[in-house]
């Protein structure tokens, strides 16, 4: 009798366990589906980058926990790890500016400490971006081997975001002195994979990403290719559509190779562009990210020269240009 009750009890526990797994699995599938269809589009339509990165940090672990009871939400994870990576990237930028201020003030210990903190933040950003790229591979197959079959435009957007994560992972790992160990062939894979996306539809980003790879990896450009001409073409598309990420990638590449005149021109052009044309409402967060990147590059220039970041409402202006204009006005009055 007791043995029969024991078997009955074990059977009930097994049924309850299976039911709970089934319930959690269904919940996970629905949460993943809801995130792709509603959370991501909602966030893309806002211009609050801090909220976007905080959502990525807060939700990624919750979403991936469902991989214990159902299929891993790899498509969602490719996007959320990108936004989570932004938080670490923002921290790295702040540490870099703090280091530049310390150098300007002649405080070597503060400069050294800021550099260490910056490299730690770069490592965290690289780790998150790389995880996003790995989830992209899990969802769509190996990057750069062949083009996946996209279900819709949202699928293509996730793919592009994941590719951008792969490229960012390499750049931030370099900045961290290779703490994460992101494979160095990642940029070449990304450059091949972006050809699966329509350049005109996606604001010139596929060509801008490709040009960024050419600048980051010496010798990777095809014979006769002109990265800067390609950047200009891609930027023009982004300006027309109100999603100016291509212009931000151009500015980053100009900064990375020491083309300060081109960087300054791109900053001025971007400042004029955001005044002349509002961002596409569907993609405000992406355009806000472009402005944020360009503002940081402006902050670096200002901090190196003056010890402080770009003044409020001062994007597109420079400390030395103001002085020149004042001199011109003085001579004009004479």
C-alpha positions as CSV (number, residue, x, y, z in Angstrom):
1,X,0.0,0.0,0.0
2,X,2.7,2.4,1.0
3,X,4.7,1.5,-2.1
4,X,1.7,2.3,-4.3
5,X,1.2,5.7,-2.6
6,X,4.9,6.4,-3.2
7,X,4.7,5.6,-6.9
8,X,1.5,7.7,-7.1
9,X,3.2,10.7,-5.4
10,X,6.2,10.5,-7.8
11,X,3.9,10.3,-10.7
12,X,2.0,13.5,-9.6
13,X,5.3,15.3,-9.0
14,X,6.5,14.3,-12.5
15,X,3.2,15.5,-14.1
16,X,3.4,18.8,-12.2
17,X,7.1,19.2,-13.2
18,X,6.2,18.6,-16.9
19,X,3.3,21.0,-16.7
20,X,5.4,23.7,-15.1
21,X,8.1,23.3,-17.7
22,X,5.5,23.5,-20.4
23,X,3.9,26.6,-18.9
24,X,7.3,28.3,-18.6
25,X,8.3,27.2,-22.1
26,X,5.1,28.7,-23.5
27,X,5.6,31.9,-21.5
28,X,9.2,32.1,-22.8
29,X,8.1,31.7,-26.4
30,X,5.4,34.4,-26.0
31,X,7.8,36.8,-24.2
32,X,10.3,36.4,-27.0
33,X,7.7,36.9,-29.6
34,X,6.3,40.0,-27.8
35,X,9.8,41.4,-27.5
36,X,10.4,41.2,-31.2
37,X,7.0,42.4,-32.3
38,X,6.4,45.1,-29.8
39,X,9.2,46.0,-27.3
40,X,11.9,46.4,-29.9
41,X,9.7,48.6,-32.3
42,X,8.6,50.7,-29.3
43,X,12.2,51.3,-28.2
44,X,13.3,52.1,-31.7
45,X,10.7,54.8,-31.9
46,X,12.0,56.6,-28.8
47,X,15.0,58.8,-28.6
48,X,16.0,57.9,-25.0
49,X,19.3,56.0,-25.3
50,X,19.7,55.6,-21.6
51,X,16.4,53.9,-21.4
52,X,17.3,51.7,-24.3
53,X,20.6,50.5,-22.8
54,X,19.0,50.1,-19.3
55,X,16.4,47.8,-20.9
56,X,19.1,45.8,-22.5
57,X,20.9,45.3,-19.2
58,X,17.8,44.5,-17.3
59,X,16.0,42.3,-19.7
60,X,18.7,40.2,-21.3
61,X,19.1,37.9,-18.4
62,X,15.4,37.5,-17.9
63,X,14.8,36.6,-21.6
64,X,17.7,34.2,-21.8
65,X,16.6,32.4,-18.6
66,X,13.8,31.0,-20.7
67,X,16.4,29.0,-22.7
68,X,16.3,26.6,-19.7
69,X,12.8,25.6,-20.6
70,X,12.4,26.3,-24.3
71,X,14.4,27.3,-27.4
72,X,17.0,30.1,-26.8
73,X,15.6,33.5,-27.9
74,X,18.6,34.1,-30.0
75,X,17.1,36.8,-32.2
76,X,16.0,38.9,-29.3
77,X,19.4,38.4,-27.5
78,X,21.2,39.7,-30.6
79,X,19.4,43.0,-30.1
80,X,19.4,43.2,-26.3
81,X,23.1,42.5,-26.0
82,X,23.7,45.4,-28.4
83,X,21.8,47.8,-26.2
84,X,23.4,46.4,-23.1
85,X,26.8,46.9,-24.7
86,X,25.9,50.6,-25.2
87,X,25.8,51.0,-21.4
88,X,29.4,49.8,-21.1
89,X,30.4,51.9,-24.1
90,X,28.9,55.0,-22.5
91,X,31.0,54.3,-19.3
92,X,34.1,53.8,-21.4
93,X,33.6,57.2,-23.0
94,X,33.1,58.9,-19.7
95,X,36.3,57.4,-18.4
96,X,38.2,58.5,-21.5
97,X,37.0,62.1,-21.1
98,X,38.0,62.0,-17.4
99,X,41.5,60.8,-18.5
100,X,41.8,63.6,-21.0
101,X,40.8,66.1,-18.3
102,X,43.4,64.7,-15.9
103,X,46.1,64.9,-18.6
104,X,45.1,68.5,-19.3
105,X,45.4,69.2,-15.6
106,X,48.7,67.4,-15.3
107,X,47.4,64.8,-12.8
108,X,49.1,61.7,-13.8
109,X,47.6,59.3,-11.2
110,X,44.1,60.4,-12.1
111,X,44.9,59.9,-15.8
112,X,46.3,56.4,-15.2
113,X,43.3,55.4,-13.1
114,X,40.9,56.7,-15.7
115,X,42.7,54.7,-18.4
116,X,42.4,51.5,-16.4
117,X,38.7,52.1,-15.8
118,X,38.2,52.9,-19.5
119,X,39.9,49.6,-20.6
120,X,37.7,47.6,-18.1
121,X,34.6,49.3,-19.6
122,X,35.8,48.5,-23.1
123,X,36.2,44.9,-22.1
124,X,32.7,44.7,-20.8
125,X,31.4,46.3,-24.0
126,X,33.3,43.9,-26.1
127,X,32.0,40.9,-24.1
128,X,28.4,42.0,-24.5
129,X,28.8,42.8,-28.2
130,X,30.5,39.5,-28.9
131,X,27.7,37.6,-27.1
132,X,25.2,39.4,-29.3
133,X,27.1,38.4,-32.4
134,X,27.2,34.8,-31.2
135,X,23.4,34.8,-30.7
136,X,23.2,36.1,-34.3
137,X,25.1,33.1,-35.5
138,X,22.9,30.8,-33.5
139,X,19.8,32.3,-35.1
140,X,20.9,32.7,-38.7
141,X,24.0,30.6,-39.2
142,X,27.7,31.5,-39.5
143,X,28.3,35.1,-40.5
144,X,29.5,35.6,-44.0
145,X,29.1,32.1,-45.3
146,X,25.8,32.6,-47.1
147,X,22.8,34.9,-46.9
148,X,20.0,33.7,-44.5
149,X,16.3,33.6,-45.5
150,X,14.7,36.6,-43.9
151,X,11.1,36.3,-42.8
152,X,10.4,40.1,-42.9
153,X,12.0,43.5,-42.5
154,X,12.3,43.0,-38.7
155,X,14.4,39.9,-39.4
156,X,16.7,42.0,-41.6
157,X,17.0,44.7,-38.9
158,X,18.0,42.1,-36.3
159,X,20.6,40.7,-38.7
160,X,22.1,44.2,-39.3
161,X,22.2,44.9,-35.6
162,X,23.9,41.6,-34.9
163,X,26.5,42.4,-37.5
164,X,27.1,45.8,-36.0
165,X,27.6,44.0,-32.7
166,X,30.3,41.8,-34.2
167,X,32.2,44.8,-35.6
168,X,31.9,46.7,-32.3
169,X,33.1,43.7,-30.4
170,X,36.4,43.7,-32.2
171,X,36.9,47.5,-31.9
172,X,36.2,47.5,-28.1
173,X,38.4,44.4,-27.6
174,X,41.2,46.2,-29.2
175,X,40.6,49.2,-27.0
176,X,40.7,46.9,-23.9
177,X,44.1,45.4,-25.0
178,X,42.4,42.2,-26.1
179,X,41.0,41.1,-22.7
180,X,38.0,39.3,-24.3
181,X,39.8,37.6,-27.2
182,X,37.3,38.4,-30.0
183,X,38.4,36.6,-33.2
184,X,40.2,39.0,-35.5
185,X,38.5,37.6,-38.6
186,X,35.1,38.9,-37.4
187,X,35.3,42.2,-39.4
188,X,36.0,40.3,-42.7
189,X,33.0,38.1,-42.0
190,X,30.8,41.1,-41.2
191,X,31.9,42.8,-44.5
192,X,30.8,39.8,-46.5
193,X,27.5,39.4,-44.5
194,X,26.3,43.0,-45.0
195,X,26.0,42.3,-48.7
196,X,22.9,40.3,-47.8
197,X,21.1,43.6,-46.9
198,X,19.6,46.2,-49.2
199,X,21.8,49.4,-48.8
200,X,19.1,51.8,-49.9
201,X,16.4,50.4,-47.6
202,X,18.7,50.4,-44.5
203,X,19.9,54.0,-44.7
204,X,23.3,53.2,-46.3
205,X,24.4,51.2,-43.3
206,X,25.5,48.1,-45.2
207,X,28.0,50.1,-47.3
208,X,29.1,52.2,-44.3
209,X,29.8,49.1,-42.3
210,X,31.8,47.7,-45.2
211,X,33.8,50.9,-45.5
212,X,34.4,50.8,-41.7
213,X,35.9,47.3,-42.0
214,X,38.1,48.5,-44.9
215,X,39.4,51.3,-42.6
216,X,39.8,49.0,-39.6
217,X,41.6,46.2,-41.4
218,X,44.4,47.3,-43.6
219,X,44.4,45.5,-47.0
220,X,40.9,44.3,-46.7
221,X,39.4,46.6,-49.3
222,X,39.1,45.3,-52.9
223,X,41.4,46.8,-55.5
224,X,40.2,50.2,-56.6
225,X,37.8,50.6,-53.7
226,X,37.5,54.1,-52.1
227,X,36.3,53.9,-48.5
228,X,35.7,57.6,-48.2
229,X,33.7,57.9,-51.4
230,X,31.6,54.9,-50.2
231,X,31.1,56.7,-46.8
232,X,29.9,59.8,-48.6
233,X,27.4,57.8,-50.7
234,X,26.1,55.9,-47.6
235,X,25.9,59.1,-45.6
236,X,23.9,60.8,-48.2
237,X,21.3,58.0,-48.1
238,X,21.1,58.3,-44.3
239,X,20.7,62.0,-44.4
240,X,17.8,61.7,-46.9
241,X,16.0,59.1,-44.7
242,X,16.6,60.7,-41.3
243,X,18.6,57.9,-39.9
244,X,22.2,59.1,-39.8
245,X,24.2,56.2,-38.5
246,X,26.3,56.0,-41.6
247,X,27.5,59.5,-40.9
248,X,28.5,58.5,-37.4
249,X,30.5,55.5,-38.7
250,X,32.3,57.9,-41.1
251,X,33.1,60.2,-38.2
252,X,34.5,57.3,-36.1
253,X,36.7,56.1,-39.0
254,X,38.0,59.6,-39.6
255,X,38.9,59.9,-35.9
256,X,40.5,56.4,-35.9
257,X,43.0,57.3,-38.7
258,X,43.7,60.8,-37.6
259,X,41.8,62.7,-40.3
260,X,40.9,65.6,-37.9
261,X,39.8,68.0,-40.7
262,X,37.3,65.4,-42.0
263,X,36.1,64.6,-38.5
264,X,35.4,68.2,-37.8
265,X,33.6,68.7,-41.1
266,X,31.5,65.6,-40.4
267,X,30.6,66.9,-36.9
268,X,29.5,70.3,-38.5
269,X,27.5,68.5,-41.2
270,X,25.7,66.4,-38.7
271,X,24.9,69.3,-36.5
272,X,23.4,71.1,-39.5
273,X,21.6,67.9,-40.6
274,X,19.7,67.3,-37.3
275,X,18.5,70.9,-37.3
276,X,17.4,70.7,-40.9
277,X,15.6,67.4,-40.8
278,X,14.0,65.5,-37.9
279,X,14.8,61.8,-37.4
280,X,12.5,59.2,-38.9
281,X,10.0,58.7,-36.1
282,X,10.1,54.9,-36.5
283,X,13.9,54.9,-35.9
284,X,14.5,57.7,-33.5
285,X,16.7,55.7,-31.2
286,X,19.1,54.7,-34.0
287,X,19.4,58.4,-35.1
288,X,19.8,59.5,-31.5
289,X,22.7,57.0,-31.2
290,X,24.3,58.5,-34.2
291,X,24.1,62.0,-32.7
292,X,25.4,60.6,-29.4
293,X,28.5,59.0,-31.1
294,X,29.3,62.2,-33.0
295,X,28.7,64.4,-29.9
296,X,31.3,62.2,-28.0
297,X,33.8,62.7,-30.8
298,X,33.2,66.4,-30.5
299,X,33.6,66.1,-26.7
300,X,37.0,64.5,-27.2
301,X,38.2,67.3,-29.4
302,X,36.9,70.0,-27.0
303,X,38.3,68.2,-23.9
304,X,41.8,67.8,-25.4
305,X,41.9,71.5,-26.4
306,X,40.0,73.2,-23.5
307,X,39.6,70.7,-20.6
308,X,35.8,70.4,-21.0
309,X,33.4,68.8,-23.3
310,X,31.2,70.4,-26.0
311,X,29.2,73.3,-24.7
312,X,25.4,73.1,-24.4
313,X,23.9,73.7,-27.9
314,X,27.5,73.8,-29.2
315,X,27.6,70.7,-31.4
316,X,29.2,71.8,-34.7
317,X,31.1,74.7,-33.1
318,X,34.8,74.7,-32.1
319,X,36.9,76.8,-29.7
320,X,39.4,78.0,-32.3
321,X,36.8,78.8,-35.0
322,X,35.0,81.2,-32.6
323,X,38.3,83.0,-32.0
324,X,38.9,83.4,-35.7
325,X,35.4,84.7,-36.3
326,X,35.9,87.3,-33.5
327,X,39.2,88.4,-35.2
328,X,37.4,88.8,-38.5
329,X,34.6,90.9,-36.9
330,X,37.2,93.1,-35.3
331,X,39.1,93.7,-38.6
332,X,35.8,94.2,-40.4
333,X,34.8,97.0,-38.0
334,X,38.2,98.7,-38.7
